């Protein structure tokens, strides 16, 4: 029988060229393949990505080193602004092992959200290019703790990315968990010592991450490769909602031509949560609905085929993850671990029931939260599902033929709703 574990430790050779040139008519973009010298004395090797999305897939990372592409009135991001693509040994503070494709794309996906967040401590924990939790906080440690609490189970093996220096308190919190990657603009010396004790943890310093908001208005060329060898090339999206002032009133005409408008404006707290939720939506795979409370995600539903279904998935996750969080706070265990210990007589009978009852009493943390949807609600069933959980405000693009029906439902529940006038699909 083959050694299955060994395939995850393999560092593959790749046969991609050292340089890559892409021509757009008479404009040329030149890329250079990145590699790093990693390993203990006597075993040091120079290599780029260890493999692609899966073992057995060769992969390479390229940095744009020459060329400034302009198409129409769009000037795309140019050389000298690399973040993940220009990581060097000096930025890889601790390799653990050669990074794979998913490690770097998780960091990149987090940066795509962080560029829109406020210049206050914020943390995202990424798993398979989706955030499992995202939060602002009073400090690096607080932001990380709040993001982690959103989904302790999914955070296992994730990538924690912060927009501020990692200090000792934050490092101690992260060292309690199994993470694949920690990325930040900088680290305290003592924080590095704490994190370095975690086996195989990759500790990455991303230069310019402290100026990540400078990237908010910049576009890049987005390549979509087709299975037949073809390509779809598009501009990367930009989030037009830079502040709550950019929200649009939720209004539409009924099929009979009458005007419909949401009756209640969001409160200041709701605006902050709606804005945070919409910013996080920029990095969530479609279809998606997520919930936010006090600028921290409660639950994220990603990659669903129908909108009410993904809303219901996020609601289910909120209740389950709240129970996990309560179990961890009370016992230092996830809910399934409490279940096993109760079954084996190591915890009192009724321990699981008590945790679940408390989570239900708190409605999974959803009561008083705000919901963000990356595209419009085609029918009111999604709003009905959200409202039953005590959600008080919604942000969504608008533009559905059923907008008036949606507005009517929102008014029935006394909720607030705003439009963005822009969809946030991510495929």
C-alpha positions as CSV (number, residue, x, y, z in Angstrom):
1,X,0.0,0.0,0.0
2,X,1.4,3.4,-0.9
3,X,2.4,5.8,1.9
4,X,-0.5,8.3,1.6
5,X,1.0,10.7,4.1
6,X,4.2,10.9,2.1
7,X,2.6,12.6,-0.8
8,X,1.8,15.7,1.3
9,X,5.5,16.0,2.2
10,X,6.7,15.7,-1.4
11,X,8.4,18.7,-2.9
12,X,7.8,18.4,-6.6
13,X,10.0,19.5,-9.5
14,X,8.2,21.8,-11.8
15,X,8.9,22.4,-15.5
16,X,7.5,25.9,-15.8
17,X,9.9,28.4,-17.4
18,X,12.0,30.9,-15.3
19,X,10.3,33.8,-17.2
20,X,6.9,34.2,-18.6
21,X,5.8,36.9,-21.2
22,X,2.2,37.7,-22.0
23,X,1.4,40.0,-24.9
24,X,-1.7,42.2,-25.1
25,X,-1.4,43.5,-28.7
26,X,1.8,45.5,-28.6
27,X,2.0,45.6,-24.8
28,X,4.1,43.0,-23.1
29,X,4.1,41.9,-19.5
30,X,7.1,40.0,-18.2
31,X,6.9,37.8,-15.1
32,X,9.7,36.0,-13.2
33,X,9.3,32.7,-11.4
34,X,9.8,32.9,-7.6
35,X,11.8,30.3,-5.6
36,X,13.2,30.1,-2.1
37,X,16.1,28.3,-0.5
38,X,14.6,26.3,2.4
39,X,15.8,23.6,4.6
40,X,18.3,22.7,7.4
41,X,22.0,22.8,6.9
42,X,23.0,20.1,4.4
43,X,19.4,19.7,3.2
44,X,18.8,23.1,1.8
45,X,17.1,23.2,-1.6
46,X,15.9,25.9,-3.9
47,X,12.4,25.5,-5.0
48,X,9.2,27.4,-5.6
49,X,5.8,26.0,-4.8
50,X,5.9,22.5,-3.4
51,X,2.9,21.6,-5.5
52,X,-0.4,23.0,-6.7
53,X,-3.9,22.6,-5.3
54,X,-3.2,18.9,-4.8
55,X,0.0,16.7,-4.6
56,X,0.9,15.6,-8.2
57,X,0.1,19.0,-9.7
58,X,3.1,21.0,-10.7
59,X,2.8,24.7,-9.9
60,X,4.8,27.9,-10.1
61,X,4.5,31.4,-8.7
62,X,5.3,34.4,-10.9
63,X,5.9,38.0,-10.0
64,X,5.2,40.8,-12.5
65,X,8.6,42.5,-13.1
66,X,8.1,44.6,-16.3
67,X,5.3,46.1,-18.2
68,X,2.5,48.6,-17.5
69,X,-0.7,47.4,-19.0
70,X,-3.4,49.9,-20.1
71,X,-6.6,48.9,-21.8
72,X,-9.2,51.5,-22.5
73,X,-9.4,53.8,-19.5
74,X,-8.1,51.1,-17.2
75,X,-4.5,51.1,-16.1
76,X,-3.8,47.8,-14.3
77,X,-1.5,47.3,-11.4
78,X,2.2,47.5,-12.4
79,X,5.5,46.1,-11.2
80,X,7.0,46.9,-7.8
81,X,3.7,46.5,-5.9
82,X,4.0,42.8,-5.3
83,X,2.5,41.3,-2.1
84,X,2.3,37.6,-2.1
85,X,3.9,37.3,-5.5
86,X,7.2,38.9,-4.4
87,X,7.7,37.0,-1.2
88,X,11.4,36.3,-0.6
89,X,13.3,34.4,2.1
90,X,13.5,37.6,4.2
91,X,9.7,37.7,4.3
92,X,9.4,34.0,5.0
93,X,10.3,34.4,8.7
94,X,9.7,30.7,9.2
95,X,9.1,28.4,6.4
96,X,8.0,25.2,8.2
97,X,8.1,23.6,4.7
98,X,7.9,24.9,1.1
99,X,4.5,26.6,0.6
100,X,1.9,25.1,-1.7
101,X,-0.4,26.9,-4.0
102,X,-3.3,27.0,-1.5
103,X,-1.2,28.5,1.3
104,X,-0.4,31.6,-0.9
105,X,-3.8,31.9,-2.4
106,X,-5.4,31.9,1.0
107,X,-3.1,34.9,2.0
108,X,-4.0,36.6,-1.3
109,X,-7.7,36.1,-0.8
110,X,-7.4,37.6,2.7
111,X,-5.6,40.6,1.3
112,X,-8.4,41.1,-1.2
113,X,-10.7,41.7,1.7
114,X,-8.3,43.6,4.0
115,X,-7.7,46.3,1.4
116,X,-11.3,47.5,2.0
117,X,-11.4,47.2,5.8
118,X,-10.8,50.1,8.2
119,X,-7.2,50.9,9.3
120,X,-7.9,49.3,12.6
121,X,-6.8,45.9,13.9
122,X,-8.5,43.2,11.7
123,X,-8.0,39.5,11.2
124,X,-9.3,37.0,8.7
125,X,-8.9,33.2,9.0
126,X,-8.9,31.7,5.6
127,X,-9.8,28.1,4.6
128,X,-9.8,27.1,0.9
129,X,-9.9,30.7,-0.2
130,X,-12.9,31.6,1.9
131,X,-12.9,33.3,5.2
132,X,-14.1,31.1,8.1
133,X,-14.1,34.2,10.3
134,X,-13.4,37.9,10.0
135,X,-13.4,40.6,12.6
136,X,-12.2,44.0,13.7
137,X,-10.9,44.2,17.2
138,X,-9.4,46.4,19.8
139,X,-6.0,44.8,19.3
140,X,-4.4,42.2,17.1
141,X,-5.2,39.5,19.7
142,X,-8.8,40.7,20.1
143,X,-9.4,40.7,16.3
144,X,-7.9,37.2,16.0
145,X,-9.9,35.8,18.9
146,X,-13.2,37.2,17.4
147,X,-12.4,35.8,14.0
148,X,-11.5,32.5,15.4
149,X,-14.6,32.3,17.6
150,X,-16.8,32.6,14.5
151,X,-15.9,29.1,13.4
152,X,-13.4,27.2,15.6
153,X,-13.8,24.0,13.7
154,X,-13.1,25.4,10.2
155,X,-10.2,27.5,11.5
156,X,-8.2,24.3,12.1
157,X,-5.4,24.2,9.6
158,X,-6.3,27.7,8.3
159,X,-4.3,30.8,7.4
160,X,-4.6,33.7,9.8
161,X,-3.9,37.0,8.2
162,X,-3.8,40.3,10.1
163,X,-3.4,43.9,9.0
164,X,-1.3,44.9,12.1
165,X,1.8,43.8,13.9
166,X,1.5,40.5,15.7
167,X,2.4,41.0,19.4
168,X,2.9,38.5,22.2
169,X,-0.7,38.3,23.2
170,X,-1.8,37.6,19.6
171,X,0.9,35.1,19.1
172,X,-0.1,33.2,22.2
173,X,-3.7,33.0,21.0
174,X,-2.7,31.7,17.6
175,X,-0.2,29.2,19.0
176,X,-3.1,27.5,20.8
177,X,-4.5,26.4,17.5
178,X,-3.3,24.4,14.5
179,X,-2.7,26.9,11.7
180,X,-0.8,26.3,8.5
181,X,0.1,30.0,7.9
182,X,0.2,33.3,9.8
183,X,0.7,36.4,7.8
184,X,1.1,40.0,9.0
185,X,3.0,43.2,8.2
186,X,5.4,42.6,11.1
187,X,6.0,40.7,14.4
188,X,7.4,41.4,17.8
189,X,10.6,39.4,18.5
190,X,9.0,37.5,21.4
191,X,5.9,36.8,19.3
192,X,8.1,35.1,16.7
193,X,9.6,32.9,19.4
194,X,6.2,31.8,20.5
195,X,4.9,31.0,17.0
196,X,8.1,29.3,16.0
197,X,7.4,26.6,18.5
198,X,4.5,25.4,16.4
199,X,5.8,22.6,14.1
200,X,5.6,23.4,10.3
201,X,3.8,26.7,10.9
202,X,4.7,29.1,8.1
203,X,5.3,32.6,9.4
204,X,5.1,35.2,6.7
205,X,5.8,38.9,6.8
206,X,4.1,40.6,3.9
207,X,5.8,43.8,2.9
208,X,3.4,46.7,2.2
209,X,0.6,44.9,4.1
210,X,0.6,47.9,6.4
211,X,-0.4,50.0,3.3
212,X,-3.0,47.5,2.0
213,X,-5.7,50.1,1.7
214,X,-3.6,51.7,-1.1
215,X,-4.6,48.6,-3.2
216,X,-8.4,49.3,-2.9
217,X,-8.7,51.3,-6.2
218,X,-6.2,49.1,-8.2
219,X,-7.3,46.5,-10.8
220,X,-5.4,43.4,-11.9
221,X,-5.9,41.2,-14.9
222,X,-8.0,38.2,-13.9
223,X,-7.4,35.0,-16.0
224,X,-10.0,32.3,-16.0
225,X,-8.6,29.1,-17.6
226,X,-11.0,26.8,-19.4
227,X,-10.7,23.0,-19.5
228,X,-10.3,23.2,-23.3
229,X,-7.2,25.2,-23.0
230,X,-8.9,28.5,-23.6
231,X,-8.9,31.7,-21.5
232,X,-11.4,34.2,-20.3
233,X,-9.7,37.5,-19.4
234,X,-11.4,40.1,-17.3
235,X,-10.7,43.2,-15.2
236,X,-10.7,42.4,-11.5
237,X,-13.8,43.8,-9.6
238,X,-13.7,46.9,-7.5
239,X,-15.9,47.5,-4.5
240,X,-17.7,50.8,-5.1
241,X,-19.0,51.0,-1.5
242,X,-16.1,52.7,0.3
243,X,-18.2,54.0,3.2
244,X,-21.8,53.8,4.5
245,X,-22.5,57.0,2.5
246,X,-22.2,54.9,-0.7
247,X,-25.1,52.7,0.2
248,X,-28.2,53.3,-1.9
249,X,-31.8,53.5,-0.6
250,X,-33.7,50.3,-1.0
251,X,-36.5,51.4,-3.3
252,X,-38.2,49.9,-6.4
253,X,-41.5,50.0,-8.3
254,X,-44.1,47.3,-8.0
255,X,-45.3,45.4,-11.0
256,X,-48.3,47.8,-11.1
257,X,-45.9,50.8,-11.1
258,X,-46.4,51.9,-7.5
259,X,-43.3,53.1,-5.5
260,X,-42.0,50.8,-2.8
261,X,-39.3,51.9,-0.3
262,X,-37.9,50.4,2.9
263,X,-39.4,52.3,5.8
264,X,-36.6,52.2,8.4
265,X,-33.1,53.5,8.0
266,X,-30.3,51.4,9.5
267,X,-28.9,52.6,12.8
268,X,-25.2,53.7,13.1
269,X,-24.3,50.3,14.5
270,X,-26.2,48.5,11.8
271,X,-24.5,50.6,9.2
272,X,-21.1,49.6,10.6
273,X,-22.1,45.9,10.4
274,X,-23.6,46.2,6.9
275,X,-20.4,47.9,5.7
276,X,-18.2,45.3,7.3
277,X,-20.3,42.5,5.9
278,X,-20.3,43.9,2.4
279,X,-16.5,44.3,2.5
280,X,-16.0,40.7,3.6
281,X,-18.4,39.6,0.8
282,X,-15.8,40.7,-1.7
283,X,-13.8,37.6,-0.7
284,X,-16.5,34.9,-0.4
285,X,-17.3,32.4,-3.1
286,X,-20.8,32.8,-4.6
287,X,-23.6,32.3,-3.9
288,X,-23.1,33.6,-0.4
289,X,-24.9,35.1,2.5
290,X,-23.1,36.0,5.7
291,X,-24.1,37.5,9.1
292,X,-22.2,40.2,11.1
293,X,-22.5,41.5,14.6
294,X,-20.3,44.2,16.1
295,X,-18.0,44.0,13.1
296,X,-17.3,40.3,13.4
297,X,-18.8,37.5,11.3
298,X,-21.3,35.3,13.1
299,X,-21.5,32.8,10.2
300,X,-20.6,32.6,6.5
301,X,-22.5,30.6,4.0
302,X,-20.5,30.2,0.8
303,X,-20.7,28.5,-2.5
304,X,-24.4,27.6,-2.6
305,X,-26.5,27.1,-5.7
306,X,-29.6,29.0,-4.4
307,X,-29.9,32.1,-2.3
308,X,-32.4,30.9,0.3
309,X,-30.4,27.7,0.6
310,X,-27.1,29.4,1.3
311,X,-28.9,31.7,3.8
312,X,-30.3,28.6,5.6
313,X,-26.8,27.0,5.5
314,X,-25.4,30.1,7.2
315,X,-28.2,30.0,9.8
316,X,-27.5,26.4,10.5
317,X,-23.8,27.1,10.8
318,X,-24.4,30.0,13.2
319,X,-26.3,27.8,15.6
320,X,-23.7,25.0,15.4
321,X,-20.7,27.3,15.6
322,X,-22.3,29.1,18.6
323,X,-22.6,25.8,20.4
324,X,-19.0,25.0,19.5
325,X,-17.8,28.4,20.9
326,X,-19.8,28.0,24.1
327,X,-18.5,24.5,24.6
328,X,-14.9,25.8,24.1
329,X,-15.4,28.6,26.5
330,X,-16.9,26.3,29.2
331,X,-14.8,23.1,28.7
332,X,-12.0,24.0,26.3
333,X,-13.5,21.5,23.9
334,X,-15.6,21.6,20.7
335,X,-19.1,20.3,21.0
336,X,-18.5,16.9,19.5
337,X,-15.6,16.4,22.0
338,X,-18.0,17.3,24.9
339,X,-20.4,14.8,23.5
340,X,-17.8,12.0,23.5
341,X,-16.7,12.8,27.1
342,X,-20.2,12.9,28.3
343,X,-20.9,9.5,26.6
344,X,-17.8,8.1,28.4
345,X,-18.8,9.5,31.8
346,X,-16.0,12.1,31.9
347,X,-18.4,15.0,31.9
348,X,-21.8,15.2,33.8
349,X,-24.9,14.0,32.0
350,X,-26.7,16.9,30.3
351,X,-23.5,18.8,29.5
352,X,-24.2,18.8,25.7
353,X,-27.9,19.6,26.2
354,X,-27.0,22.6,28.4
355,X,-24.6,24.0,25.8
356,X,-27.1,23.5,22.9
357,X,-29.9,25.1,24.9
358,X,-27.8,28.1,25.6
359,X,-26.8,28.4,21.9
360,X,-30.5,28.2,20.9
361,X,-31.5,30.8,23.6
362,X,-29.0,33.1,22.0
363,X,-30.4,32.2,18.5
364,X,-26.9,31.2,17.4
365,X,-25.7,34.8,18.0
366,X,-27.9,35.9,15.1
367,X,-30.4,38.1,17.0
368,X,-29.5,41.7,16.3
369,X,-27.0,40.9,13.5
370,X,-26.9,42.2,10.0
371,X,-26.9,40.1,6.8
372,X,-25.0,40.6,3.6
373,X,-25.8,38.9,0.3
374,X,-23.5,39.1,-2.7
375,X,-26.4,39.2,-5.2
376,X,-30.0,40.2,-5.0
377,X,-32.7,38.1,-3.4
378,X,-34.9,36.7,-6.2
379,X,-37.8,35.9,-3.8
380,X,-38.8,36.9,-0.3
381,X,-38.1,33.4,1.1
382,X,-34.5,34.4,1.9
383,X,-35.7,37.4,3.8
384,X,-38.2,35.4,5.7
385,X,-35.5,32.9,6.8
386,X,-33.2,35.6,7.9
387,X,-35.9,37.6,9.8
388,X,-37.0,34.5,11.8
389,X,-33.5,34.5,13.4
390,X,-33.8,38.1,14.6
391,X,-31.6,39.7,12.0
392,X,-32.4,43.4,11.8
393,X,-30.7,44.7,8.7
394,X,-29.7,43.6,5.2
395,X,-27.3,44.8,2.6
396,X,-27.7,43.5,-1.0
397,X,-27.1,44.7,-4.5
398,X,-30.8,45.2,-5.5
399,X,-31.9,44.9,-9.1
400,X,-34.3,41.9,-8.8
401,X,-37.6,41.9,-10.5
402,X,-38.9,41.0,-7.1
403,X,-37.3,44.0,-5.3
404,X,-40.7,45.5,-4.4
405,X,-41.7,42.1,-2.9
406,X,-38.5,42.0,-1.0
407,X,-39.0,45.5,0.3
408,X,-42.5,44.6,1.4
409,X,-41.2,41.7,3.4
410,X,-38.4,43.8,5.0
411,X,-41.1,46.4,6.0
412,X,-43.3,43.6,7.5
413,X,-40.5,42.6,9.8
414,X,-39.5,46.2,10.7
415,X,-36.0,45.6,9.3
416,X,-33.6,48.0,7.6
417,X,-32.2,47.3,4.2
418,X,-29.8,49.1,1.8
419,X,-28.7,48.5,-1.8
420,X,-25.2,48.6,-3.1
421,X,-26.1,48.8,-6.8
422,X,-23.3,46.4,-7.4
423,X,-23.0,42.6,-7.4
424,X,-20.1,40.8,-5.7
425,X,-19.9,37.4,-7.4
426,X,-16.7,35.5,-6.9
427,X,-16.3,32.3,-8.9
